[in-house]
Amino acid sequence: MMRLCDRRGTTAIEFAVSITLVLMLVFSMIDIGLLYLAQQTLNYGVSAASRWAVVNSTSANATNVASQFVAAATPGLGAARAAQSNVVVSFAPSSTPGGSVTVQATLAWSPLTNFDFLAAATLSSSQTLVIQH
């Protein structure tokens, strides 16, 4: 005859319920951290590329500046994701002293997990610098 106060197996059920919540929290924090890393890397890549364009204004063109962005963003994003970034470089009115360079980059980001509260997003960053010399 089975007693009503037999509690064997209760711990396993409590663990199964609680571990799902804990794992959801941990993976959500990892996704938010990866989102922050991607945005900061995008900001750094844009900053490095626009600074390179200003320092090397005599030889700077859109292709060279975009490759500088990819080189700066590769350590944080990885080579494939850095190359997938959409980089737009514009000089106004030209790449001569007194002109300006604008570097804009966008990146499609999606979370690792499929939780509803953290959706895919398009990250963007932009910087404009004036060419001094």
Backbone bond lengths (Angstrom), bond angles and torsions (degrees), N, CA, C in turn:
res aa  C-N    CA-C-N  psi(-1)  N-CA   C-N-CA  omega(-1)  CA-C   N-CA-C  phi
1 M - - - 1.446 - - 1.525 108.66 -
2 M 1.341 117.85 135.57 1.452 122.64 -177.96 1.521 109.78 -91.01
3 R 1.321 115.03 133.77 1.460 118.77 -179.92 1.522 109.75 -82.94
4 L 1.311 118.28 150.95 1.450 123.50 179.98 1.523 112.48 -73.26
5 C 1.298 117.51 -22.75 1.463 119.95 -178.39 1.526 112.30 -92.78
6 D 1.320 118.60 12.36 1.464 121.62 177.76 1.529 108.80 -70.87
7 R 1.330 117.73 119.53 1.454 122.31 -173.39 1.516 112.15 -113.59
8 R 1.299 117.62 15.78 1.457 119.44 179.05 1.527 109.73 -64.74
9 G 1.329 115.89 135.92 1.460 120.55 179.56 1.517 113.91 92.91
10 T 1.312 117.47 -11.99 1.465 120.54 -179.44 1.515 111.24 -65.12
11 T 1.295 117.02 -39.16 1.455 121.39 -179.40 1.521 110.96 -63.61
12 A 1.307 117.39 -38.98 1.463 120.84 179.37 1.523 111.26 -64.65
13 I 1.303 116.81 -39.58 1.461 120.55 179.03 1.528 110.25 -68.68
14 E 1.309 118.22 -43.77 1.468 121.46 178.14 1.532 110.64 -62.23
15 F 1.337 116.48 -39.88 1.461 120.05 178.37 1.524 110.82 -65.24
16 A 1.312 117.92 -42.55 1.466 121.38 -179.40 1.531 111.23 -61.87
17 V 1.323 116.89 -39.87 1.464 120.40 179.32 1.521 110.59 -70.76
18 S 1.305 117.10 -44.35 1.464 119.51 -175.90 1.525 112.92 -74.07
19 I 1.333 118.38 -34.27 1.462 119.54 -177.72 1.523 111.24 -67.80
20 T 1.314 118.36 -31.17 1.471 119.67 177.68 1.528 110.46 -65.28
21 L 1.316 116.77 -40.72 1.470 119.45 178.21 1.523 111.33 -67.67
22 V 1.310 116.57 -41.38 1.465 120.64 -179.99 1.530 110.27 -64.94
23 L 1.314 117.53 -43.82 1.460 120.50 179.45 1.526 111.92 -66.22
24 M 1.325 117.13 -37.41 1.470 119.52 175.44 1.521 110.46 -61.22
25 L 1.313 117.25 -41.76 1.459 121.66 178.88 1.524 111.13 -65.72
26 V 1.315 117.34 -44.11 1.469 121.23 -179.02 1.527 110.89 -64.74
27 F 1.326 117.98 -47.23 1.459 120.12 -179.43 1.529 111.97 -68.19
28 S 1.306 117.57 -30.88 1.473 120.43 175.07 1.517 110.51 -66.99
29 M 1.318 117.15 -40.70 1.465 119.83 177.58 1.526 111.05 -66.20
30 I 1.314 117.76 -36.52 1.465 120.49 176.44 1.526 110.13 -64.02
31 D 1.324 117.49 -44.19 1.467 120.88 178.37 1.523 111.91 -61.97
32 I 1.314 117.68 -42.22 1.463 120.98 178.80 1.529 109.95 -65.82
33 G 1.317 117.35 -38.38 1.457 120.55 176.14 1.520 112.01 -64.38
34 L 1.330 117.33 -40.91 1.459 120.67 177.60 1.528 111.63 -67.35
35 L 1.325 116.95 -34.37 1.467 120.95 175.33 1.525 110.11 -63.83
36 Y 1.314 116.78 -46.08 1.461 121.41 178.51 1.526 110.90 -62.58
37 L 1.331 117.36 -43.16 1.460 121.38 178.33 1.523 111.12 -61.01
38 A 1.321 117.19 -43.64 1.465 120.45 -179.88 1.530 110.86 -64.09
39 Q 1.331 117.91 -41.20 1.470 119.93 179.91 1.527 111.00 -67.61
40 Q 1.310 117.29 -42.25 1.461 120.02 179.79 1.530 111.22 -67.42
41 T 1.308 117.47 -37.03 1.458 120.73 176.98 1.519 110.87 -66.84
42 L 1.320 116.81 -38.66 1.464 121.07 176.02 1.526 110.28 -62.40
43 N 1.326 117.05 -44.05 1.463 121.11 177.50 1.527 111.28 -61.56
44 Y 1.335 116.60 -43.57 1.458 120.46 -179.66 1.526 110.84 -65.38
45 G 1.320 117.71 -42.92 1.453 121.16 179.86 1.517 112.46 -61.86
46 V 1.330 116.70 -41.42 1.460 121.23 177.92 1.519 110.26 -66.12
47 S 1.317 116.81 -42.19 1.460 120.76 179.14 1.528 111.49 -63.77
48 A 1.323 117.16 -45.34 1.462 120.91 -179.86 1.522 111.46 -65.35
49 A 1.316 117.12 -41.20 1.461 120.33 -179.03 1.526 111.69 -68.19
50 S 1.327 117.60 -41.80 1.469 119.48 179.85 1.523 111.02 -69.33
51 R 1.314 117.47 -35.53 1.469 119.58 176.77 1.516 110.32 -67.07
52 W 1.334 117.77 -40.58 1.458 120.61 177.37 1.533 110.34 -61.92
53 A 1.320 117.26 -39.64 1.463 120.71 179.83 1.522 111.33 -64.82
54 V 1.320 117.52 -36.31 1.466 120.70 179.61 1.526 110.31 -72.45
55 V 1.306 117.60 -43.63 1.458 121.08 -177.74 1.535 110.89 -68.55
56 N 1.316 116.95 -37.59 1.465 122.11 -178.53 1.527 110.60 -108.84
57 S 1.321 117.39 47.14 1.462 120.81 -172.46 1.518 112.99 -64.43
58 T 1.325 119.01 -27.16 1.464 119.75 -178.84 1.527 112.43 -70.82
59 S 1.320 117.75 -30.19 1.467 120.14 -179.09 1.526 112.95 -111.32
60 A 1.323 117.75 5.99 1.468 120.76 -175.64 1.523 110.91 -79.38
61 N 1.317 114.80 133.46 1.457 121.00 168.75 1.525 107.05 -139.59
62 A 1.319 117.52 175.49 1.461 121.01 -173.61 1.525 112.08 -61.51
63 T 1.309 117.47 -37.93 1.468 120.69 -179.04 1.522 111.52 -66.97
64 N 1.334 116.84 -45.02 1.468 120.26 179.36 1.521 111.35 -63.55
65 V 1.324 117.08 -42.38 1.466 120.55 -178.79 1.525 110.17 -66.67
66 A 1.327 117.63 -40.79 1.471 120.61 178.07 1.528 110.68 -63.73
67 S 1.321 117.60 -38.07 1.468 119.20 177.92 1.522 111.35 -68.57
68 Q 1.332 117.89 -31.34 1.468 120.94 174.78 1.524 110.42 -66.80
69 F 1.332 116.74 -36.73 1.463 120.25 175.88 1.521 110.48 -62.48
70 V 1.323 117.15 -47.75 1.467 121.07 -179.17 1.522 110.40 -61.08
71 A 1.333 116.93 -41.23 1.466 120.06 179.29 1.528 111.48 -63.89
72 A 1.336 116.88 -38.73 1.462 119.92 -179.13 1.526 112.26 -76.01
73 A 1.330 117.72 -30.87 1.466 121.09 -175.84 1.529 113.22 -89.49
74 T 1.318 117.85 -15.08 1.467 120.78 -176.27 1.531 113.58 -60.18
75 P 1.340 120.65 -42.83 1.474 117.75 -179.97 1.530 113.95 -60.81
76 G 1.311 118.37 -33.53 1.461 120.51 -178.17 1.511 114.11 -88.58
77 L 1.329 117.29 -33.83 1.460 120.98 -175.60 1.521 113.31 -101.45
78 G 1.300 116.88 -22.61 1.452 120.54 -170.89 1.525 108.68 93.50
79 A 1.313 116.41 155.34 1.462 120.75 -174.38 1.527 112.55 -62.89
80 A 1.318 117.47 -41.62 1.460 120.16 -177.02 1.528 111.77 -67.84
81 R 1.325 117.12 -46.60 1.475 119.41 -178.48 1.514 111.64 -70.11
82 A 1.338 118.26 -34.09 1.459 120.50 177.51 1.522 110.09 -65.57
83 A 1.320 117.16 -38.54 1.464 120.57 178.51 1.524 111.48 -71.76
84 Q 1.333 118.34 -25.48 1.465 121.97 178.35 1.525 112.57 -77.13
85 S 1.298 117.44 -14.43 1.463 120.77 -179.52 1.523 109.50 -64.30
86 N 1.313 115.48 142.45 1.457 121.29 177.40 1.524 107.93 -93.36
87 V 1.329 117.53 113.13 1.465 122.49 -176.50 1.526 108.42 -113.21
88 V 1.335 115.31 127.46 1.463 121.80 177.75 1.521 107.43 -119.85
89 V 1.334 116.21 125.52 1.456 122.64 -179.57 1.518 108.16 -118.97
90 S 1.333 115.96 131.43 1.464 119.23 177.39 1.524 109.79 -138.53
91 F 1.321 114.71 140.54 1.458 122.32 176.57 1.520 107.38 -110.36
92 A 1.327 116.78 132.81 1.470 120.15 -179.99 1.518 109.73 -131.78
93 P 1.245 122.92 123.98 1.464 126.59 -14.10 1.516 112.49 -75.82
94 S 1.327 118.19 -22.74 1.467 120.84 177.31 1.527 108.28 -155.74
95 S 1.327 115.90 -177.66 1.471 119.72 -179.00 1.524 111.18 -91.98
96 T 1.307 116.29 39.43 1.463 122.20 177.89 1.523 108.96 -107.19
97 P 1.333 118.12 163.28 1.462 119.65 178.40 1.534 111.39 -56.15
98 G 1.300 114.70 136.48 1.456 121.96 -175.76 1.518 112.34 97.74
99 G 1.316 116.86 -19.97 1.457 121.08 176.51 1.526 110.35 -83.18
100 S 1.285 115.93 -179.74 1.470 119.73 179.64 1.518 109.54 -134.84
101 V 1.298 114.60 156.76 1.461 121.59 175.81 1.523 107.56 -121.15
102 T 1.313 115.38 134.52 1.456 121.49 177.09 1.521 108.24 -121.08
103 V 1.315 115.99 126.65 1.457 122.09 177.12 1.521 107.53 -117.05
104 Q 1.328 116.02 124.04 1.458 122.13 178.30 1.522 108.01 -123.29
105 A 1.309 116.46 137.28 1.468 120.71 179.24 1.518 109.36 -136.52
106 T 1.312 116.27 140.65 1.462 122.36 174.88 1.523 108.61 -129.18
107 L 1.315 114.64 151.90 1.462 121.19 -178.40 1.518 108.42 -145.76
108 A 1.326 116.62 129.06 1.463 121.35 174.83 1.525 107.99 -79.88
109 W 1.326 116.66 121.93 1.460 121.95 -178.45 1.514 108.79 -117.81
110 S 1.318 116.30 138.66 1.462 120.65 174.74 1.526 108.55 -135.54
111 P 1.324 116.99 144.20 1.466 119.89 -177.97 1.526 111.72 -71.87
112 L 1.322 115.38 158.66 1.461 120.52 176.84 1.523 111.46 -72.43
113 T 1.316 116.36 -34.69 1.462 121.24 -178.43 1.520 109.99 -95.77
114 N 1.298 116.84 164.48 1.461 122.07 -179.18 1.524 112.37 -108.18
115 F 1.319 117.30 38.13 1.451 119.98 177.06 1.519 108.74 -76.61
116 D 1.313 117.22 145.60 1.464 121.29 -173.80 1.521 113.80 -70.77
117 F 1.313 119.10 -25.95 1.461 120.07 -173.48 1.525 113.48 -81.00
118 L 1.320 119.56 -10.70 1.456 122.79 179.29 1.527 107.86 -122.38
119 A 1.327 115.22 97.49 1.459 120.60 -174.51 1.529 110.59 -94.10
120 A 1.309 115.09 166.58 1.461 121.11 175.49 1.529 109.17 -64.47
121 A 1.331 115.77 151.47 1.463 120.32 -176.95 1.520 109.50 -145.24
122 T 1.312 114.79 160.43 1.456 121.09 172.65 1.511 107.52 -107.26
123 L 1.311 116.21 115.37 1.457 121.92 -179.83 1.523 108.67 -88.52
124 S 1.316 116.45 145.27 1.457 119.36 179.34 1.520 110.30 -144.23
125 S 1.322 114.43 153.82 1.457 121.71 177.74 1.516 107.99 -150.96
126 S 1.315 115.93 148.80 1.447 121.04 -178.04 1.524 109.68 -149.55
127 Q 1.325 116.00 146.05 1.456 120.33 175.51 1.523 109.07 -149.10
128 T 1.325 115.03 138.84 1.459 122.06 177.06 1.520 108.96 -122.04
129 L 1.327 117.00 128.30 1.454 122.79 178.68 1.521 109.08 -126.53
130 V 1.323 116.14 148.42 1.459 122.14 178.03 1.525 108.87 -93.57
131 I 1.320 116.02 134.28 1.456 121.84 179.26 1.527 107.74 -80.13
132 Q 1.321 116.43 118.06 1.457 121.11 -175.25 1.520 113.01 -91.93
133 H 1.293 118.77 -35.60 1.476 121.02 -177.25 1.513 111.52 -141.14
